[in-house]
Amino acid sequence: MTTDDWISPESAWQRLAEHCSALEREDIDRRSALGRVLAEPLTATVDVPPADVSAMDGFVVSDEVAAGDCLAISGVIPAGAKPDGELEPGCAMRIMTGAPIPRGADRVVPVEQTTSTRDEVLFRSGTDVGAHIRRRAEIQRTGDPLLPAGSLLTAGGLSLLATHGIATVPVHRRPRVAFLATGDEVVPPDTDPLPGQLRDSHTDFLLAAGSSLGIEVEPLGIAADRPEDLRERIGAGMEADVLLIGGGVSKGDYDFVEDVLADLGCEVLFDAVAVQPGKPLVAAHHAGGLVLGLPGNPASVMAGFFLFVRPALRRLMGLRDGFWHGALAGELTAPLSAAKGRDRFLTAEVEFREGRLLVTPMTPKGSHDLAAYARGTGLVRVRAHSPEALPGQACEVLPLANWPSAA
């Protein structure tokens, strides 16, 4: 196994992205497909509309009518009627929105432009030929492209599939993800820690973060800082498409994760990235998937997830994503301190005000300051060697939450 000095986050992402191709297809029920990504293109199964139909409630006629004209009403065409009716010459028929246009008719006059009794209708204005008629297949014709492969299935998209009677949808499989916390000092969050111990916060963060992507992360518990325990637990975790590991990836005497990964046949892609927090980030791959080792401090876990893990998982799901993909330009409301040789990432509170995206960076006391990183709804980037930025200046911010609901 080889190691690297710091590499840029962009270079780290390029190495990781080579192993993040969309996973294979699976077929699922349409009503379970929200947020999934189409693995194959879909085509229209019916003409939409299926026949010439009325776009309005009104009266269908066979020729031009003018204000003051009065015609006998020869019948009513409700929505859902068979498209086999015929309009008698010199008459009008009541017609409802979506009802088929009868043979011999060429326009619809909206009900608002008429006065009618049970037997006849008085037109207060005329209308042009073809008015208020939706033509057969004007939206889609059977066999037309419906949604291309790679489409994110939204509520509107699922409605479209329902229109075409598509019950089973081919989508990219979601990755199976597992998380292993490590550390002799780490105990479950429902345990009262003894002196020198810490509650595990990483598992709850990653379970929730995975859920935000529609992914159920499998918790593997807490491994001791012993090579034999790590080897057994990591080996079992490698059955997942993506194994996340918290801690044990720095250069301390009890950081054994990289050595264990090498023993298990993994190839390390990088093990140090020029970011703060989260420099000792490890990415490795093996025949069955990926392993991402996140540094043990809470801020490092959060930053590593949003910068690298989240886009990798989204790529495996078939979505387009990448490092710093989707970042937006914001306006600082507080100073942003300078950066030295690494890109710094700070959480921030984000607010929309009068069309402006206002960003208030947090000021953590370090990568152990979970309180600061837990409150942010955006991640602000300070590029390496940047000077201090002042209120009113522009900044780069990556969404971490649904901003309209978080603001």
C-alpha positions, 0 to 999 in steps of 0.5 A: 500500500502506498500513501500520498502527501496531501492532494487537492480535494479535486484530485482526491475526488477524481480518484474516487469517482473512477470507482463510482459508476452507477450500480446495476438495474433493479425493477421496483414498483412505481409507487416506491420509486420516488427519488430513484434514477431510471436505469433505462429509457421509457417510452409512451404506451398510449397517445396523449390525449387518446382522442380529440377532446375538449379543453373546456366545459362548453358547447361544441359546434360544427361551423362558425357562430357569431354573437346572437346566434342561437342553436338547438342542443342535441345532446350532452357529451360527458368526460369518459364517453366513447369517441364515436358520437356525431354532431347533427348539422345546425345543432350544438352539443354540451361538452365537458372538459376531456370529453371526445369531440364528435364527428363533424364538430370543429370548435368548442365555445366555452360555457362562459361565452353562452347563455343556455336553457335545457334545449337551446344555447345563445352565443354571446361571441364566436370562436375560431376553428379548432379553438379549445380542442386538444388534438389526439397525441399532441402531447405524446404519441405511442412509442415517443420518448417518455423519460431518458435513462438517468432521469431522477424520478420526481412526483411529477415523473411518477404521475407521468408513468401512471398516465402510461400505465407503467407499473414496474420501473427499471432503476439503479440499485441503491448502494448497500452502506455500512458504518463501523465506529472505532476507538477504545474510548467510544461507547454507545450513545445510550451508555453513561461514559466513564472518565476518558470515554466518549459517546458515539455520535458518528453512527447517528449522524451517518444513519440520518445522513444516509436516510436523507439520500434514501439509503439505510445505513447498517450500523456495525457497532464499535470496534476496539483499537486492536488489529484482530478486532478491526480485521474481523469487523472490517472484513464483514463490513466489506460485504456492503457496496460502501463501508464507512469507518469512523476513526483509526485513520490518522498516524497514531500508534493505535490507528490500524485501519490502513494496515488492516485494509491492506491485509484485506486486499484493498487498494488505497486511492488516497489517505491525506487530502488538503482540507480542514477539517478532515485531512487524514481521509482514506479512500480504498477500493476492492473487488466488491466496492469501496471503503471510506475511512473518516477521521474521528473528530465530529467535524471531520466526519461531517465534512468528509461525508458532505464533500466526498461520501455523499457525492460518491453515494449519489453517483452510485445511485445514478445521479450526477454529482461530484466534489463541491457540485451544487455549491452556490454564490452567497453573501457573507454577513460575518467575517471569514478568516484566512486559510493557509495551505489547505482548503477550509470548510466551515458550517454556516447558517443560511438565510434568503432575504430579498433575493439574496443568499446570506451566509453567516459562518460558524466559528468552531473551536476546532474539529471536535466542536460538534455544537458548531458543525451541528447547527449549520445548514450550509458548508462554506469554502475558504480556498487555500491561501485565501485572505480574510473575507469581510461582511458583504463579500461573496462566498461559496456555500454548499447546501446541507439542508433544505434551506427554505425550511431550515431558514 
